[in-house]
Amino acid sequence: MSHPTHLRSQFPNGFRFGAATSSYQIEGHQFGGAGRTHWDDFAAGPGNVVRAEHGGQACDHYNRYEEDLDLVKDAGFDAYRFSVSWARVLPEGRGTPNPEGLDFYDRLTDAMLERGLDPWVTLYHWELPSALADLGGWRNRDIAMWLADFAEVIMGRIGDRMHAIAPINEPWCVAWLSHYLGLHAPGLRDIRATARAMHHVCLAHGTTTQALRAMGLSNLGGVFNLEWSHPADDTDDAREAAALYDDIYNNFFLGGVFKGAYPERIVQGLGAHLPGGWENDFDTITTPLDWCGLNYYTCSRIAPAPETPWPHLRAEEGPLPKTQMGWEIYPDGLKQFLLRTAQEFTGDLPLFITENGMANADVVTNGTVDDQARISFVQAYLNAVQDAIAEGVPVNGYFLWSLMDNFEWAVGYEKRFGAVHVDFETQKRTPKASWHWLKSGLSE
């Protein structure tokens, strides 16, 4: 096993290291009175998820959370980023809470604090209650108030013990991946639905942030997933296609939240489909935040595709080494995003890497998992974070995705992102070489 230079000594005092998970991916949604979600529905549709897998059992974290939190603590992490399931707390999305769901998150929170872990909660990590999907889900403007009401219910129970709170994980995935590309629930390929979802996810972020502020809660942030956009070749058309992709993926949501404006290219392309009066919502969308989280994994090579519908572009395969997901390993993109986000959007606001990691085809051999590729990946991306800090970017922490192998959405249980291996037949946890490497580097 390779041992790093001591990780903590490479970073400023107070820099926080954490592990991240999400509710539907690990808890097991068939337990504890949880209501149905649009991910349950999507997974039950033909061809949507590899091998028709779903989150019914997942990692059985609902029953094994203490063992899992021991793995967070024993690795030396300072913080644990988790999410709460809307349908576990409110099975119909609104109305009467599920006492078992509230009790579970109460126990989970106390278990984090008992282990000295800072709880970082995400309110929405994609598992929309089916009853709200029936009402249009993210196409319906009312979702902004539905999410705010859910926030009041769950944070009324555990908010006093949260270290940090974010309303929504990865707006691009909630809106574009799920409503335009159709690759995640609800599985639509509909430009009007996409435009509405893109705006409503921003509105819900702002509305919920205001509701949390009104409750007296603080350390509120937003979490954005970013993907570096390269032109596929050295032509003006490819450069314009890459710029448009950059606006859709990265600048739309950061621009809405931090600048109170959407990129002009997007307004030109989607303006006819945006909900009436969208221009009047920016006072809510730009509600001030206390920190900004960036989820970063990879880059894309973008080429023009005039034969396809707007945005008339396609991604081409790139030359760099790739992870099990087929994603290029491009740590310099993380440095560039940190620099650009601070310069163009967030200024002095604290930045956190709220997700970074890689899928690897990990197997247990003689009781161990030798994931040297993940060790090299994390070290390279942490080096990029250090480079950004050296150039003055206020980066205050890094969360590994993920603590353990889990239900990786449309690719099921096949793609393994964890520092801990999970045998999904027996639920046995086996810390990988990367977990031991992190433990060595994070020891006080």
Secondary structure as UniProt FT lines:
FT   HELIX           8..10
FT   TURN            13..14
FT   STRAND          16..20
FT   HELIX           23..26
FT   TURN            29..30
FT   TURN            32..33
FT   HELIX           38..43
FT   TURN            46..47
FT   HELIX           50..52
FT   TURN            58..59
FT   HELIX           61..74
FT   TURN            75..76
FT   STRAND          79..83
FT   HELIX           86..89
FT   TURN            91..92
FT   HELIX           99..114
FT   TURN            115..116
FT   STRAND          118..124
FT   HELIX           130..133
FT   TURN            134..136
FT   HELIX           137..139
FT   TURN            141..142
FT   HELIX           143..158
FT   HELIX           159..161
FT   STRAND          164..169
FT   HELIX           171..172
FT   HELIX           173..177
FT   HELIX           178..179
FT   TURN            185..186
FT   HELIX           191..214
FT   TURN            215..216
FT   STRAND          220..231
FT   HELIX           236..246
FT   HELIX           247..251
FT   HELIX           252..259
FT   HELIX           264..270
FT   HELIX           271..273
FT   TURN            276..277
FT   HELIX           278..281
FT   HELIX           282..285
FT   STRAND          291..304
FT   TURN            306..307
FT   TURN            310..311
FT   STRAND          313..316
FT   TURN            324..325
FT   HELIX           332..341
FT   HELIX           342..346
FT   TURN            347..348
FT   STRAND          351..355
FT   TURN            366..367
FT   HELIX           372..390
FT   TURN            391..392
FT   STRAND          395..401
FT   HELIX           409..411
FT   TURN            412..414
FT   STRAND          420..422
FT   TURN            424..426
FT   STRAND          429..431
FT   HELIX           433..442
//
